[in-house]
Amino acid sequence: MNGKQREWLETFRAQQELYRKFGECMQQLLTHLLAEENIPINSITYRVKSVDALAEKLTRPGKDYDSLTEVTDLVGVRVVTHFADDVDRVVRVIDRHFEVDHDHSEDKRPHDPHWFGYSSVHRVCLLSQEMLAKPEYARFAGLRCEIQVRSILQHAWAEIEHDLGYKVAGGIPNSLRRRFSMLAGLLELADDQFMRLRDELSLYSTRVVAQMHDHPESVALDPISLETFIRRSSLVQALDEEISQMRGRPLMGPTKAVLEARVEELQYLGIANLKDLADALEESQELVRSLARQIYRDDRRRGLPMSRGSCLSLLVQVLIGRRENLQEIRALLDRFNIGAPAARDERAVLLRSMAQALPEKV
């Protein structure tokens, strides 16, 4: 190592905190920018190259730097997306908001059909002049950051490949090359299938909206169709609003866990599709209101959010109350974990009495 390189190392050692702050800044900026674009991200992490790693790089054969600023990966940020096609969306955001050093940026995704392995897009970036005009960013002028963007499965491949000690296809023994190719193909296929599943689920959600009004009997009850029903049924919205006002609790959600639990309960009680659900709620809406008034008179959780679709939780209890006897009602309250365990006998009696008070259908 020559004197110039030793001087760079000492400069870098003294500026470790500055580079750490720069990495943190880039992580925060990317998190904010990608959230604004509604791009789902698995993780955004950063690292600052160690002094030892820089020393090794400066003395590596074939490397000849004229200044420390030519080392473009002193700070690295890794963006891991859920889906492979989101990689390009992330790169477009980077290109719009940062000053990109295209001479040192590259797309390492394989385009040769016979090539396999490490797969990601690298962008070497500086903060834009607009960003540097802000006082909090001015100290980062001239600093470069290497941003790696890859999908979860591309990341898995790169990590495993790195752990095995291989970086290029030529380093893999011929006896193992076929198995590596098979694994790379499987990961690429999995990436593609996950994207197709995402798109088909989105299309299914759109179809549910269209069919909900015209052919509700054809829409099976599942978490997606139930969420659509909760958000679009005027009766659900009206009942939820009444319950929200009664309890003094704002509406939110519903969460995935709530939707899955409600589907399980309703299906067990014979609700198979959105028509069944709409009919049951229409028929039982007054009982739902009455039950809400009785069990929420003294809500100790006032002010805390409650889930949209809460009226359907009450509908479940109304339907349970129509079972043959108190023992069965109590067993279902236990099965679905409804109410405090110590109060379930009392709740079973209440539900049974409400059901018995209904006039018989002619």
C-alpha positions in Angstrom: 0.0 0.0 0.0 1.4 3.4 -1.0 1.4 6.6 1.0 -1.6 8.0 -1.0 -3.7 5.0 -0.2 -2.7 5.2 3.5 -3.8 8.8 3.5 -7.2 7.8 2.0 -7.6 5.1 4.7 -7.0 7.6 7.5 -9.4 10.1 5.9 -12.1 7.4 5.6 -11.4 6.3 9.2 -11.9 9.8 10.5 -15.2 10.2 8.5 -16.8 7.0 9.5 -19.6 8.8 11.3 -20.3 11.1 8.3 -20.6 8.0 6.1 -22.8 6.3 8.6 -25.1 9.3 8.7 -25.2 9.4 4.9 -26.2 5.7 4.8 -28.9 6.4 7.4 -30.1 9.4 5.3 -30.3 7.3 2.1 -32.2 4.6 3.9 -34.8 7.1 5.2 -35.1 8.9 1.9 -35.7 5.7 0.0 -38.2 4.4 2.6 -40.2 7.7 2.2 -40.0 7.9 -1.6 -41.0 4.3 -2.1 -43.9 4.6 0.3 -45.1 7.6 -1.6 -45.1 5.5 -4.8 -47.0 2.6 -3.0 -44.3 0.1 -3.8 -44.3 -2.8 -1.4 -40.9 -3.3 0.1 -39.5 -6.2 2.1 -36.6 -4.4 3.6 -34.2 -1.4 3.1 -30.9 -1.7 4.8 -27.6 0.1 4.6 -23.9 -0.6 5.5 -20.7 1.4 5.6 -17.6 -0.4 4.2 -15.2 -1.3 7.0 -11.7 0.2 7.0 -10.2 -3.2 6.5 -12.4 -3.9 3.5 -11.4 -0.6 1.9 -7.8 -1.4 2.4 -8.2 -4.8 0.7 -10.1 -3.1 -2.2 -7.5 -0.4 -2.7 -4.7 -2.9 -3.0 -6.6 -5.4 -5.2 -4.9 -6.2 -8.5 -6.4 -4.3 -11.4 -7.8 -1.5 -9.2 -6.3 2.0 -9.7 -8.0 4.9 -8.0 -7.1 8.6 -8.3 -9.1 9.6 -5.3 -11.2 8.2 -2.5 -14.4 9.5 -4.1 -13.8 7.1 -7.0 -14.6 4.2 -4.6 -18.3 4.1 -5.2 -19.5 1.6 -2.6 -18.2 3.1 0.6 -21.9 3.3 1.5 -24.2 0.6 0.3 -28.0 0.4 0.5 -29.9 -2.7 -0.3 -33.6 -2.6 -1.3 -35.3 -6.0 -1.3 -38.7 -6.1 -3.0 -41.5 -8.7 -2.7 -41.8 -9.1 -6.5 -39.3 -9.1 -9.4 -41.2 -6.6 -11.4 -41.1 -4.1 -8.5 -37.3 -3.9 -9.0 -37.8 -1.8 -12.1 -40.3 0.4 -10.3 -37.8 1.1 -7.6 -35.0 1.8 -10.1 -37.3 4.4 -11.8 -37.9 6.1 -8.5 -34.1 6.2 -7.9 -33.4 7.6 -11.3 -36.0 10.4 -10.8 -35.0 11.6 -7.4 -31.2 11.1 -7.3 -28.2 12.0 -9.4 -27.2 8.7 -10.9 -23.6 7.9 -11.9 -24.4 5.8 -15.0 -20.8 5.0 -15.7 -20.6 3.0 -12.5 -24.2 1.7 -12.4 -25.2 -1.6 -14.0 -28.0 -4.1 -14.4 -26.7 -7.5 -13.3 -29.8 -9.4 -14.1 -29.1 -12.2 -16.6 -30.1 -11.5 -20.2 -28.1 -14.4 -21.7 -30.4 -17.5 -21.5 -27.4 -19.7 -20.7 -26.3 -17.5 -17.8 -27.5 -17.9 -14.3 -26.7 -16.7 -10.8 -26.4 -13.3 -9.1 -29.2 -11.0 -10.1 -29.8 -7.4 -9.1 -29.7 -3.8 -10.4 -27.0 -1.5 -9.0 -27.3 2.2 -9.1 -24.4 4.5 -7.9 -26.0 7.7 -6.7 -25.4 11.1 -5.2 -27.9 13.4 -3.6 -29.6 15.7 -6.2 -28.8 19.4 -6.2 -32.4 20.0 -5.0 -31.7 17.8 -1.9 -28.3 19.4 -1.3 -29.9 22.8 -1.1 -31.5 21.7 2.2 -29.3 22.4 5.2 -29.6 18.9 6.7 -28.2 17.4 3.5 -25.5 19.9 2.5 -22.7 17.9 4.3 -23.3 14.9 2.1 -22.2 16.8 -1.1 -20.0 14.6 -3.3 -20.7 11.4 -1.4 -21.7 8.4 -3.4 -23.9 5.5 -2.4 -24.3 2.2 -4.2 -27.9 1.0 -4.2 -28.6 -2.7 -4.9 -32.2 -3.5 -5.8 -33.4 -7.1 -6.0 -36.4 -9.3 -5.2 -36.6 -11.6 -2.1 -35.9 -14.6 -4.2 -33.0 -12.9 -6.1 -31.7 -11.9 -2.7 -32.0 -15.5 -1.4 -30.0 -16.8 -4.4 -27.3 -14.2 -4.0 -26.9 -14.9 -0.3 -26.7 -18.6 -0.7 -24.4 -18.3 -3.7 -22.1 -16.0 -1.7 -22.2 -18.4 1.3 -21.1 -21.2 -1.0 -18.2 -19.1 -2.2 -19.2 -18.8 -5.8 -19.6 -15.5 -7.6 -19.5 -16.4 -11.3 -20.8 -19.3 -13.3 -17.2 -20.2 -14.4 -16.3 -21.0 -10.8 -18.8 -23.8 -10.5 -17.6 -27.3 -11.2 -19.2 -28.9 -14.2 -20.5 -31.8 -12.1 -22.6 -29.2 -10.1 -23.4 -26.8 -12.9 -26.7 -28.5 -13.9 -28.0 -28.5 -10.3 -27.2 -24.8 -10.0 -29.0 -24.2 -13.3 -32.0 -26.1 -12.0 -32.2 -24.1 -8.8 -31.8 -20.8 -10.6 -34.6 -21.8 -12.9 -36.8 -22.8 -10.0 -36.3 -19.4 -8.3 -37.0 -17.5 -11.5 -40.1 -19.6 -12.0 -41.2 -18.9 -8.4 -40.7 -15.2 -8.9 -42.9 -15.3 -12.0 -45.6 -17.4 -10.3 -45.7 -15.0 -7.3 -46.3 -12.1 -9.7 -49.0 -14.0 -11.5 -50.7 -14.9 -8.2 -50.6 -11.2 -7.2 -52.1 -10.1 -10.5 -54.8 -12.8 -10.4 -55.8 -11.9 -6.8 -56.1 -8.3 -7.9 -58.3 -9.3 -10.8 -60.4 -11.5 -8.5 -61.0 -8.5 -6.2 -62.2 -6.5 -9.2 -64.5 -9.3 -10.3 -66.0 -9.5 -6.8 -67.0 -5.9 -6.9 -68.7 -6.4 -10.2 -70.5 -9.6 -9.2 -71.5 -8.4 -5.7 -74.5 -6.5 -6.9 -75.5 -8.5 -10.0 -74.9 -12.1 -8.8 -74.0 -12.2 -5.1 -75.0 -15.8 -4.9 -72.0 -16.6 -7.2 -69.5 -14.9 -4.9 -68.2 -17.5 -2.4 -67.4 -16.2 1.1 -63.6 -15.7 1.6 -61.5 -12.9 3.1 -61.3 -10.9 -0.1 -65.0 -11.1 -0.9 -65.8 -10.4 2.8 -63.7 -7.3 2.8 -65.4 -6.0 -0.3 -68.8 -6.6 1.3 -67.7 -4.8 4.5 -66.5 -1.8 2.5 -69.4 -1.6 0.0 -72.5 -2.7 1.9 -74.5 0.4 2.9 -76.1 -1.7 5.7 -72.7 -2.8 7.1 -71.6 0.8 7.0 -74.7 2.1 8.8 -74.6 -0.5 11.5 -70.9 -0.1 12.0 -71.3 3.7 12.4 -74.1 3.2 15.0 -71.9 0.8 17.0 -68.9 3.1 16.7 -70.9 6.0 18.0 -72.4 3.8 20.8 -69.0 2.6 21.9 -67.1 5.8 21.4 -64.6 4.1 19.3 -63.3 5.1 15.8 -63.4 2.6 12.9 -60.4 1.1 11.3 -59.3 -2.0 9.2 -60.5 -4.7 9.0 -57.3 -6.6 9.4 -56.5 -9.9 7.7 -56.8 -11.8 11.0 -60.3 -10.4 11.6 -61.4 -11.3 8.1 -60.1 -14.8 8.3 -61.8 -15.4 11.7 -65.1 -14.0 10.5 -65.1 -16.1 7.4 -64.5 -19.2 9.5 -67.4 -18.4 11.9 -69.9 -17.5 9.1 -69.1 -20.5 7.0 -69.5 -22.8 10.0 -72.9 -21.2 10.6 -74.0 -21.9 7.0 -73.2 -18.6 5.3 -71.6 -19.7 2.0 -71.8 -16.7 -0.3 -72.4 -12.9 -0.3 -76.2 -13.4 -0.9 -76.5 -15.6 2.2 -74.6 -12.9 4.2 -76.6 -10.0 2.9 -79.9 -11.8 3.5 -78.9 -12.8 7.1 -77.8 -9.3 8.0 -80.9 -7.7 6.5 -83.1 -10.2 8.4 -81.2 -9.8 11.7 -80.3 -6.1 11.7 -82.6 -5.2 14.6 -81.3 -8.1 16.7 -77.7 -6.9 15.9 -78.6 -3.4 17.1 -80.3 -4.8 20.3 -77.3 -7.0 21.1 -74.9 -4.1 20.6 -76.9 -2.0 23.1 -76.9 -4.7 25.7 -73.2 -5.8 25.5 -71.6 -2.4 24.9 -73.4 -0.3 27.5 -70.2 0.1 29.5 -67.3 -0.2 27.0 -64.1 0.1 28.9 -62.1 0.6 25.7 -63.6 3.9 24.6 -61.4 5.8 22.3 -59.5 2.7 21.0 -60.1 1.8 17.3 -62.6 -0.9 16.4 -62.7 -3.0 13.3 -64.9 -2.2 10.3 -67.4 -5.1 10.0 -67.9 -5.3 13.7 -71.6 -5.7 13.1 -70.8 -9.1 11.5 -69.3 -10.2 14.8 -72.7 -9.5 16.4 -74.5 -11.2 13.5 -72.4 -14.3 14.2 -73.6 -14.2 17.8 -77.2 -13.8 16.7 -76.9 -16.8 14.5 -75.3 -18.8 17.3 -78.3 -17.9 19.5 -80.6 -19.8 17.1 -79.0 -23.1 17.9 -81.0 -25.9 19.6 -79.9 -25.5 23.2 -77.8 -23.5 25.7 -75.1 -26.2 25.7 -74.5 -25.9 22.0 -74.6 -22.1 22.1 -72.0 -22.1 24.9 -69.8 -24.6 23.0 -69.8 -22.3 20.0 -68.9 -19.3 22.1 -65.9 -21.3 23.3 -65.1 -22.5 19.8 -64.9 -19.0 18.4 -63.5 -17.4 21.6 -66.4 -14.9 21.9 -66.5 -12.9 25.1 -64.7 -13.4 28.4 -64.7 -17.1 29.4 -66.3 -16.3 32.8 -69.2 -14.4 31.1 -70.0 -16.9 28.4 -72.8 -18.7 30.3 -74.5 -15.4 30.8 -73.9 -14.5 27.1 -75.4 -17.8 26.0 -78.6 -17.2 28.0 -78.9 -13.7 26.5 -78.4 -15.0 22.9 -80.9 -17.8 23.5 -83.5 -15.5 24.9 -83.2 -13.0 22.0 -83.7 -15.9 19.5 -86.7 -17.2 21.4 -88.3 -13.7 21.4 -88.4 -13.7 17.6 -91.9 -14.3 16.0 -92.1 -17.6 14.2 -92.0 -17.5 10.5 -95.2 -18.4 8.7 
